[in-house]
């Protein structure tokens, strides 16, 4: 699973009050422009998954729960990536979603 496969939902986790849809981003930032385009496409497809009701069809226990989208990345974000993700966070929070992102360090 990776952002290169924009149609794939990587992970869905159900919690008491919310459902988290997680994007697993293992791509490096050598081609920043392409990476940002792929990430944008993946986020848009996650929103479609949620807003179309596909999430409820696939995960009936998600009914009535607030949706959260998380991006977990293998590589440190570039400045452009941080700016992009902050814009996404602002827009999604205005729309009633929770959005977060972080780098997952290997142990």
N, CA and C of each residue as an Amber inpcrd file, in Angstrom:
protein
   321
   0.8370000  -1.1740000   0.0000000   0.0000000   0.0000000   0.0000000
   0.8840000   1.2400000   0.0000000   0.5050000   2.1700000  -0.8260000
   1.3070000   3.3860000  -0.9290000   0.5150000   4.4580000  -1.6410000
   1.0480000   5.6620000  -1.6160000   0.3220000   6.7400000  -2.2670000
   0.2980000   6.5750000  -3.7770000   1.2030000   5.7780000  -4.3350000
   1.1890000   5.5460000  -5.7760000  -0.1090000   4.8760000  -6.2210000
  -0.7510000   4.1430000  -5.3260000  -2.0340000   3.5040000  -5.6260000
  -3.1330000   4.3490000  -4.9780000  -3.5410000   5.3910000  -5.6850000
  -4.4560000   6.3700000  -5.1020000  -5.8470000   5.8130000  -4.8240000
  -6.2410000   4.7670000  -5.5000000  -7.5840000   4.2140000  -5.3140000
  -7.6790000   3.3000000  -4.0910000  -6.5470000   2.8640000  -3.5780000
  -6.5060000   1.9400000  -2.4370000  -6.6200000   2.6920000  -1.1140000
  -7.5050000   2.2470000  -0.2500000  -7.5680000   2.7630000   1.1130000
  -6.5980000   1.9210000   1.9330000  -5.5860000   2.5560000   2.5000000
  -4.5170000   1.8160000   3.1600000  -4.9680000   1.1750000   4.4640000
  -5.5000000   1.9850000   5.3820000  -5.9210000   1.4640000   6.6830000
  -7.1530000   2.2130000   7.1750000  -8.0380000   1.4880000   7.8290000
  -9.1870000   2.0860000   8.5020000  -9.2180000   1.5280000   9.9180000
  -9.2900000   2.4280000  10.8990000  -9.3330000   2.0290000  12.2980000
 -10.5740000   2.6330000  12.9380000 -11.3200000   1.8030000  13.6370000
 -12.5430000   2.2570000  14.3010000 -12.2720000   2.4830000  15.7810000
 -12.6970000   3.6470000  16.2530000 -12.5930000   4.0020000  17.6560000
 -13.9860000   4.3360000  18.1720000 -14.1130000   4.5620000  19.4510000
 -15.4200000   4.8120000  20.0440000 -16.1360000   5.9970000  19.3960000
 -15.4120000   7.1050000  19.2110000 -16.0560000   8.3220000  18.7210000
 -15.6790000   8.7030000  17.2950000 -14.6920000   8.0490000  16.7080000
 -14.2850000   8.4250000  15.3580000 -13.7430000   7.2270000  14.5860000
 -13.6230000   7.4330000  13.2810000 -13.0240000   6.4410000  12.4040000
 -11.8300000   7.1120000  11.7220000 -10.6690000   6.4670000  11.8090000
  -9.4430000   7.0180000  11.2290000  -9.1230000   6.2760000   9.9350000
  -8.9540000   7.0490000   8.8780000  -8.5180000   6.5180000   7.5960000
  -7.0730000   6.9750000   7.4070000  -6.1610000   6.0180000   7.3440000
  -4.7380000   6.3350000   7.3470000  -4.1140000   6.0990000   5.9810000
  -3.3540000   7.0850000   5.5450000  -2.5700000   6.9950000   4.3150000
  -1.1450000   6.6370000   4.7090000  -0.6280000   5.5620000   4.1320000
   0.7510000   5.1390000   4.3730000   1.6210000   5.6920000   3.2480000
   2.4570000   6.6600000   3.5830000   3.2950000   7.3340000   2.5890000
   4.7470000   6.9140000   2.7850000   5.1980000   5.9800000   1.9590000
   6.5740000   5.4890000   2.0670000   7.4670000   6.0350000   0.9570000
   6.9710000   7.0130000   0.2240000   7.7100000   7.5840000  -0.9030000
   8.6510000   8.6890000  -0.4170000   9.8790000   8.7130000  -0.9620000
  10.7960000   9.7970000  -0.6020000  10.3940000  11.0700000  -1.3630000
  11.0830000  12.1610000  -1.0880000  10.7080000  13.4590000  -1.6590000
  11.6400000  13.8990000  -2.7770000  12.3230000  12.9500000  -3.4250000
  13.2350000  13.3020000  -4.5120000  12.5110000  14.0020000  -5.6560000
  11.2990000  13.5760000  -5.9580000  10.4660000  14.2420000  -6.9630000
   9.2940000  14.8740000  -6.2170000   9.5650000  16.0210000  -5.6200000
   8.6000000  16.6660000  -4.7360000   7.2720000  16.9580000  -5.4330000
   7.3330000  17.4740000  -6.6420000   6.1150000  17.8340000  -7.3670000
   5.2270000  16.6110000  -7.5860000   5.8170000  15.5250000  -8.0600000
   5.0630000  14.2890000  -8.2930000   4.5050000  13.7300000  -6.9870000
   5.3090000  13.7880000  -5.9350000   4.8840000  13.2840000  -4.6320000
   3.6660000  14.0660000  -4.1330000   3.7090000  15.3860000  -4.2490000
   2.5860000  16.2110000  -3.8040000   1.3310000  15.9370000  -4.6210000
   1.4850000  15.7420000  -5.9210000   0.3320000  15.4100000  -6.7620000
  -0.2910000  14.0770000  -6.3570000   0.5450000  13.0850000  -6.1050000
   0.0470000  11.7770000  -5.6820000  -0.6330000  11.8550000  -4.3210000
  -0.0560000  12.6150000  -3.4260000  -0.6310000  12.7690000  -2.0960000
  -1.9880000  13.4780000  -2.1710000  -2.0690000  14.5020000  -3.0020000
  -3.3390000  15.2070000  -3.1870000  -4.4020000  14.2640000  -3.7580000
  -4.0290000  13.4690000  -4.7330000  -4.9730000  12.5240000  -5.3260000
  -5.4400000  11.4900000  -4.3000000  -4.5160000  11.0210000  -3.4970000
  -4.8600000  10.0200000  -2.4810000  -5.8110000  10.6260000  -1.4400000
  -5.5400000  11.8340000  -0.9780000  -6.4130000  12.4950000  -0.0100000
  -7.7990000  12.6990000  -0.6060000  -7.8480000  13.1400000  -1.8570000
  -9.1450000  13.3270000  -2.5240000  -9.9260000  12.0240000  -2.6160000
  -9.2490000  10.9250000  -2.8840000  -9.9340000   9.6360000  -2.9510000
 -10.4010000   9.1720000  -1.5750000  -9.6720000   9.4990000  -0.5240000
 -10.1290000   9.1980000   0.8270000 -11.4010000   9.9830000   1.1390000
 -11.4270000  11.2520000   0.7340000 -12.6310000  12.0540000   0.9450000
 -13.8130000  11.4740000   0.1810000 -13.5800000  11.0320000  -1.0370000
 -14.6370000  10.4050000  -1.8250000 -15.1290000   9.1320000  -1.1310000
 -14.2250000   8.3460000  -0.5980000 -14.5580000   7.1220000   0.1290000
 -15.4720000   7.4290000   1.3130000 -15.1790000   8.5100000   2.0120000
 -15.9700000   8.9020000   3.1780000 -17.3010000   9.5110000   2.7490000
 -17.2370000  10.5160000   1.8750000 -18.4340000  11.2840000   1.5170000
 -19.4450000  10.4980000   0.6880000 -18.9830000   9.5270000  -0.0740000
 -19.8910000   8.7330000  -0.9080000 -20.6460000   7.6770000  -0.1120000
 -20.2130000   7.4510000   1.1260000 -20.8310000   6.4120000   1.9440000
 -20.1800000   5.0510000   1.8000000 -19.1580000   4.9640000   0.9680000
 -18.4560000   3.6840000   0.8170000 -17.8610000   3.2110000   2.1370000
 -17.4690000   4.1620000   2.9700000 -16.8870000   3.7950000   4.2610000
 -17.9110000   3.0490000   5.1130000 -19.1630000   3.4990000   5.0730000
 -20.2210000   2.8550000   5.8580000 -20.5490000   1.4810000   5.2790000
 -20.5150000   1.3690000   3.9540000 -20.7550000   0.0640000   3.3300000
 -19.6690000  -0.9290000   3.7160000 -18.4190000  -0.4710000   3.7210000
 -17.2970000  -1.3570000   4.0420000 -17.1130000  -1.5690000   5.5400000
 -17.4530000  -0.5500000   6.3220000 -17.2620000  -0.5880000   7.7740000
 -18.5390000  -0.0830000   8.4470000 -19.5660000  -0.9350000   8.5570000
 -20.8510000  -0.4980000   9.1190000 -20.7420000   0.1210000  10.5130000
 -19.7510000  -0.2640000  11.2800000 -19.5940000   0.2940000  12.6250000
 -19.0990000   1.7420000  12.6130000 -18.8180000   2.2790000  11.4230000
 -18.3780000   3.6730000  11.3240000 -19.5540000   4.6480000  11.2930000
 -20.7810000   4.1330000  11.2300000 -21.9650000   4.9990000  11.1810000
 -21.9860000   5.9240000  12.3940000 -22.1570000   7.2160000  12.1360000
 -22.2770000   8.1940000  13.2120000 -20.9680000   8.6450000  13.8180000
 -19.8590000   8.1100000  13.3360000 -18.5560000   8.4960000  13.8850000
 -17.9420000   9.6090000  13.0410000 -17.2090000  10.4820000  13.6920000
 -16.5070000  11.5500000  12.9960000 -15.3410000  10.9520000  12.2030000
 -15.1260000  11.4580000  11.0040000 -14.0500000  10.9430000  10.1460000
 -12.7590000  11.7160000  10.3670000 -11.6760000  10.9690000  10.4400000
 -10.3320000  11.5290000  10.5600000  -9.4840000  10.9490000   9.4440000
  -8.6890000  11.7860000   8.8020000  -7.7170000  11.3070000   7.8230000
  -6.3360000  11.6070000   8.3830000  -5.4860000  10.5810000   8.4080000
  -4.1170000  10.7230000   8.8890000  -3.1550000  10.3250000   7.7810000
  -2.0540000  11.0550000   7.6720000  -0.9810000  10.7040000   6.7420000
   0.2370000  10.3630000   7.5840000   0.7040000   9.1320000   7.4590000
   1.9100000   8.7010000   8.1550000   2.9950000   8.4990000   7.1110000
   4.0620000   9.2630000   7.2480000   5.1270000   9.2680000   6.2470000
   6.4030000   8.6550000   6.7740000   7.1220000   8.0350000   5.8640000
   8.4030000   7.4260000   6.1990000   9.5260000   8.4750000   6.2010000
   9.3820000   9.4880000   5.3530000  10.4440000  10.4820000   5.1830000
  10.0020000  11.8540000   5.6870000  10.9470000  12.6080000   6.1870000
  10.6940000  13.9580000   6.6870000  10.1030000  14.8160000   5.5730000
   9.1500000  15.6620000   5.9280000   8.4760000  16.5150000   4.9580000
   9.3700000  17.6590000   4.4990000   9.2390000  18.0260000   3.2390000
   9.8800000  19.2310000   2.7300000   9.0420000  20.4320000   3.1860000
   9.5720000  21.6200000   3.0300000   8.8150000  22.8150000   3.3990000
   7.5400000  22.9330000   2.5660000   7.6280000  22.6270000   1.2820000
   6.4430000  22.6840000   0.4190000   5.4000000  21.6680000   0.8570000
   5.8490000  20.5040000   1.2640000   4.9170000  19.4690000   1.7400000
   4.2230000  19.9140000   3.0160000   4.9760000  20.5110000   3.9300000
   4.3780000  21.0010000   5.1760000   3.3360000  22.0720000   4.8910000
   3.6480000  22.9790000   3.9730000   2.6890000  24.0260000   3.6100000
   1.4290000  23.4180000   2.9960000   1.6140000  22.4600000   2.1020000
   0.4770000  21.7900000   1.4710000  -0.3930000  21.0990000   2.5230000
   0.2350000  20.3380000   3.4040000  -0.5100000  19.5880000   4.4140000
  -1.2120000  20.5060000   5.4040000  -0.6230000  21.6330000   5.7200000
  -1.2850000  22.6000000   6.5950000  -2.5140000  23.2030000   5.9120000
  -2.4160000  23.4540000   4.6050000  -3.5790000  23.9500000   3.8530000
  -4.6880000  22.9050000   3.8420000  -4.3180000  21.6470000   3.6040000
  -5.2920000  20.5500000   3.6050000  -5.9480000  20.4660000   4.9750000
  -5.1460000  20.5340000   6.0200000  -5.6730000  20.4590000   7.3850000
  -6.6970000  21.5590000   7.6280000  -6.3640000  22.7630000   7.2480000
  -7.2640000  23.8980000   7.4430000  -8.5800000  23.6890000   6.6820000
  -8.4890000  23.2940000   5.4240000  -9.6860000  23.0990000   4.6020000
 -10.5590000  21.9680000   5.1350000  -9.9350000  20.8690000   5.5140000
 -10.7120000  19.7270000   5.9980000 -11.3390000  20.0190000   7.3520000
 -10.6360000  20.7210000   8.2090000 -11.2160000  21.0490000   9.5030000
 -12.3970000  22.0080000   9.3390000 -12.3230000  22.9080000   8.3650000
 -13.4680000  23.7750000   8.0780000 -14.6690000  22.9690000   7.5870000
 -14.3920000  21.8550000   6.9370000 -15.4540000  20.9880000   6.4170000
 -15.9440000  19.9820000   7.4610000 -15.3670000  20.0060000   8.6660000
 -15.8380000  19.1440000   9.7370000 -15.0600000  17.8610000   9.9380000
 -13.9440000  17.7200000   9.2520000 -13.1040000  16.5310000   9.4040000
 -11.9300000  16.8390000  10.3290000 -11.2910000  15.7810000  10.7880000
 -10.0280000  15.9150000  11.4950000  -8.9530000  15.4130000  10.5480000
  -7.8350000  16.1310000  10.4810000  -6.7300000  15.7550000   9.6050000
  -5.4350000  15.9410000  10.3660000  -4.5600000  14.9500000  10.2790000
  -3.2450000  15.0960000  10.8730000  -2.2200000  14.3570000  10.0430000
  -0.9670000  14.6600000  10.2940000   0.1320000  14.0380000   9.5640000
   1.3630000  14.0070000  10.4440000   2.1760000  12.9890000  10.2360000
   3.4300000  12.9130000  10.9770000   4.3700000  11.9220000  10.3160000
   5.6270000  12.0680000  10.6580000   6.6610000  11.1540000  10.1820000
   6.7880000  10.0330000  11.1980000   6.7460000   8.8150000  10.7140000
   6.9110000   7.6400000  11.5660000   8.3710000   7.1890000  11.4570000
   9.0560000   7.2510000  12.5400000  10.4540000   6.8780000  12.5490000
  10.5960000   5.3830000  12.7600000  11.4770000   4.7810000  11.9900000
  11.7340000   3.3460000  12.1550000  12.5630000   3.1090000  13.4040000
  12.2550000   2.0220000  14.0450000  13.0060000   1.6770000  15.2710000
  14.0490000   0.6510000  14.9720000
